[in-house]
Amino acid sequence: MCIRDRKRLVDIVISGAGLIALAPMFLAIAAIIKLTSPGPVFFSQPRFGRKNELFQIYKFRTMHVDNLDPSGVMQTTDNDPRITPFGGFLRRTSLDEFPQLLNVLIGDMSLVGPRPHVPGMMAGDILYEQLVPEYYARHAIRPGITGLAQIKGFRGSTVDPERARCRISCDLTYIENAKLALDVWILIETVRREFLFGNGS
């Protein structure tokens, strides 16, 4: 079995088991979202997947429904007024990302890989693909819930073009060195940094 097939098998097993095991927490989060702000529980928007194909990514809604940005181009800022109080908690703990386990199960995403971007993603005031000529090479594999760039500290806003370049560099480094042992390390670091210490954004 090649590494791609092994990676896909691991994705299916872990995402399936995760959706079952976390179902009670999902229901609790959904109930709190409904009780604390009007609107749907989930938020979805198009993102780039493997081979530049678009798919709908799923998240728990963290913003007021009348301030949602379906395109995803407008990045969040510190103390962003669009974010609900409970949404802020979900973002800090990265719990808003958990519905992406469904994306993994159906094959749009992987547990580990470059984070999927929206079309027209900006780095500062520059399109990513103009800032980094090799940008689309990051779409050679399925995007991930987490990745090397995230555990290296390049998660969040890319207002600074240099941080954006570093993020893409990490993505391409991961693709060149992808193996299951690296995935395990990235997953462990993600849990430690984002879920245990609340370093999400």
HELIX and SHEET records of a PDB file:
HELIX    1   1 ILE A    3  ALA A   21  1                                  19    
HELIX    2   2 ALA A   23  THR A   36  1                                  14    
HELIX    3   3 ARG A   50  ASN A   52  5                                   3    
HELIX    4   4 VAL A   65  ASN A   67  5                                   3    
HELIX    5   5 PRO A   85  ARG A   92  1                                   8    
HELIX    6   6 LEU A   95  GLU A   97  5                                   3    
HELIX    7   7 GLN A  100  ILE A  106  1                                   7    
HELIX    8   8 TYR A  128  LEU A  131  1                                   4    
HELIX    9   9 TYR A  135  ALA A  140  5                                   6    
HELIX   10  10 LEU A  148  ILE A  151  1                                   4    
HELIX   11  11 PRO A  161  ASN A  177  1                                  17    
HELIX   12  12 LEU A  180  THR A  190  1                                  11    
HELIX   13  13 VAL A  191  LEU A  196  3                                   6    
SHEET    1   A 2 PHE A  42  PHE A  48  0                                        
SHEET    2   A 2 LEU A  54  PHE A  60 -1                                        
SHEET    1   B 2 SER A 110  VAL A 112  0                                        
SHEET    2   B 2 GLY A 144  THR A 146  1                                        
SHEET    1   C 2 MET A 122  ALA A 123  0                                        
SHEET    2   C 2 ILE A 126  LEU A 127 -1                                        
END                                                                             
